[in-house]
């Protein structure tokens, strides 16, 4: 597990606030939220024994949000959480200092599950092709350099892009790729429904063609929005074709399980350029968001 992933797990757990769930001797409160946050700690190396004790406790067995338990059991949990929280908070502080040295002009790519060496070569080639289409533009002035990688499963790559403009457009394209990925999933569900209606072949083919046309229109609109926003209005046909290729490639690798992230210490506006890979199907087009803002 990579350093950034461990940091984010501890951050999401809010482990420093554990004591508020044990306000009085024998009582545990707001258990459902507490349990949800503790789930983030699963898989962090070096804490299996302590976490297993907690996972077997009443916190994960009860369906109530507030309970009263015998003092000995309550004391056992408090004595477990105290040292665990101290260690995790210390690890979080160390990782924060370590990750602060990340290059803010880099992006971090999680490779999809790969079983063959040839698959890794194909993925890196596809990723390089997708990135090259959008970052090598006079308005971006980027470079593409493999700065580091963290081996294991999954494999993470740190790619130095050289400029903030390059990070911005990669984030925009990743977001558009997530939008297209979502549309593809919705289209497949609709196609399954239509096939279940057992329509005549010519009617079915018309619907499938309409779905394909709609997807192309989404890609075209996303590409034009990215070009206009990041290339100072350059939306020439050549530029649009390059951006469209990137969006399609990103949608494909996202479907395979790849993720693209900014540096952990990137400013919040930069982080917001990238999709939430924990909830891809909630991704809405930035074009729609811009239109809604304009109406307001």
N, C-alpha and C positions, 0 to 999 in steps of 0.2 A: 504494500500500500504506500502510495507516494506521500511526501511530507505535506503537500497542500491539502490532500484528501483527509489526512489525519487531523490537521488543524481545523478544517471545516466541520468535521464530525464533532470535535470537542466544542467548537463555537456553537453549533446548533443545539448541543445537549444542555447548554446553560448550567453545567455541573456546579458552577460557583454558587448557584442559588439553591442547592440541595436542601439546606437547613430549613428553608421556609416551609417545606412539606412536613416537617416534624416540629410543629409549634409548641406542643405540650407533651409531656411524658405519656407514652401509650397511644398517641394519636398520629395519624398520617392523613394529610389533606391534599386535595387537588391531584389525586392519584393518576387520573387518566392523562392529564397533560404531562405529569412527571414521567409516566411510563413511555409516552410517545417520545419525549426528549432522550430518555435513556436508551431507546432503540438505536439512536445515532451512534452510540459507543460500540455497538457490535462490530467485531472484526478488527479493532485496533490492536496491533501486536503488543504482547507483553502484559495484557490485562485480563486474559481469559479466565483465570481462576477467580479473581475478585468479581468480575462481571457475572460469572456463572452462579456464584453465591446469591447475587442480587436477583438474577433471572429466575432462580428457584424460590424466591421469597414470596411473601403474601402480596407484594406490590404487583407481581405479574399473575397472581392467581385470583385475586378478587375482581369482581365486576362493579364494585362500589367506588365512588369517587372520594369517599372519606370513611375511615374505619378507626376502630379502637382495638388495640392488640395488647397482649400481656407485656408487662414491663421488660422481662428478659429478652423477648423477641424484638421489642422496640430498641432496646439497648444494643442488641447484636447488629441491627441495621445501621444505627447511628455510628457505631464503632467501625462498621465497614465503609460507610460513605465518607467519613472524615479523612482517613488516609488516602482513599481512592481519589477524592476531589483534589486533595493537595498535590498528588502526583500528576494528575491530568492538567491542573492549572499550571504547574511548573513546566510540563511538556508543551502546553499551548504557548506560554511566554517564550520558551526557547524557539519554537517553530516560527512564531511571529517575527522574532529577530532574524532568524535564518531566511525566511521568505521575503523579508523587507529588502534583501539584496537582489531580488529578482529584477530583471530588466523589464521596465514598464513598456518597452517597445517590442515585447515578445508575446506570443500566444502559446498556449499549452494544449496539446492535442492528445486525447485519449484514443488509442487505436481500438478498433473493434476486436472481438474475440478472434484470434488467429491460431491455427493449428499447424500450418505448414510454412516453411521459410519462404516459399514462392508467394504465399498469400501476403506476407509482410512486404515483399518487393512490389507486388501489385498495388497494395494500399499506399505505400510511400510514393509511388509513381502517380497514382490518382490524386493524392493530396498535393503533390508538387505542381501538377498540371492545373488543378483548381486554383491554387493560390497565385500561380504565375499569371493567370489570365487577368487578375484584378489589381495586383500590387505593382506591376511593371508599367506604370503610367507616369507621364511627366508631372502630374499633379500630386503623385504619391511619393515618388523618389525613394522607393523601398529596396531592400535586399532580402534574400531568403537564405538563412543560415541555420543549420541544425546545431543548436547551442549545447544541448544536453539531452539525455534520455534516462528514464528510470525503468530498469528492466523489471520483469515480473509479469503478472497477469492481473490487470491489463498493462500494456506497455504505454508509457507516457513520453511524449516528445516535447521539448521546448524549442520553439522556432523563433529566432530573432528576425524581426522584420525591418528594423532600422529607424522607422518613423512612427509617430503616433497616428498619422494619417493612414498608414498601412493597417495598424491594429483596428482603427475605426471601420475601415471598409471591409475587413475580414469579419468583424462582428456583425456588420450590416448584412453581409452575404450569408453568414451562418444563420442569422435570424430569418432571412428570406428562404434559406434551405429548409429550416424547420417549418415554415409556413407551407412550403410545397410538400414536404413530407406529410404534414397533417392532411393536406388536400388529397394526397394519394391514398391515405388510409380511409378517409371519408368516401372517396370514389370507389374503393374496393368494397366497402360495406354496402354502398348503394347498388353496385353491380351485382352483388350476391342477392340482394333483395329483388332486383329486377329479374334476374335469372329464375328466382323462385316463383315469379308470376307466370312463367312458361309462355312468354310472348312469342309471336312469330319471329323468325330469324331476321327479317328485314327491319322490324320494329326494334329488336334488340340491338342490331348493328347501329341503328340511328342513335339510340341512347348512348351506346359506348363511344361513338364518334363525338357526340355532344360533350361527354365527360372529358375526352381527350382535348377537345377544343377549349374547354373551360380551364383545364390545367395549363395549357399553353398561354392562355390569356393572363393567368395569374403570374406565370414566370415572366412574361413580357412586361407586365406592370411593375413587378418587383425590380426587374433589371433596370427599367427606366428611372424608377425612383432612386435607386442606388447610384446610377450614373450621374443624375442631375445633382444629387446631394453631395457626392464625393469628388466629382471631376469638374467642378465649377461649370456645370451646364453642358459638358461634352456628352451628348447622347447620339453620336454618330452611329450608323448601322454597325460598323466594325466594333465599336466600344460596347454596344448593347449585346452583340453576339458573344463577346468574351465574358461579359457579366452573366449572361444567361447560362453559358456553359458551366461557370463556377457554381451558380445556384443549383443546377441540376446535379452536378457532382457532389455538392455538399448534401443535398437531399438523399442521394444514394448512400453516401458513407454514414449519414445519420441513421438511416434505416438499418444499416449493418451493425450499429452500436457505437459509432465514433462520436466523440464530443470535442468541442473547440471552446476554450476558455481564455479570458485575459489573465494577466498576472493577478495574484491574490491581493496585492496592495494597489491595484489600479483604482483610480478615482471612481466613485459611484456612477457618474454619467457614462463612463467607458464600460463598466460592468453591465449597465443597462442596455448596451448595444447588442449584447449576446443573449441568446435564448436561455431559458431555464431548462436544462436537460433532465431535470427531475420531473418535469410536467410539460413535455413537448406538445401534447395535444391541446394545451390551453394557449398555445402561441397564436396571437392575432397579428394580422398584417400591420406593419407600421403605416401603410397607406391609409388603412381604415382608421387608425388612431389619429393620424394627422387630419383626416377629413372631419372626425368628430370634434377635434379641438377647434378647427376652423368654424364649424357651425356654432360653437359656443361663443 
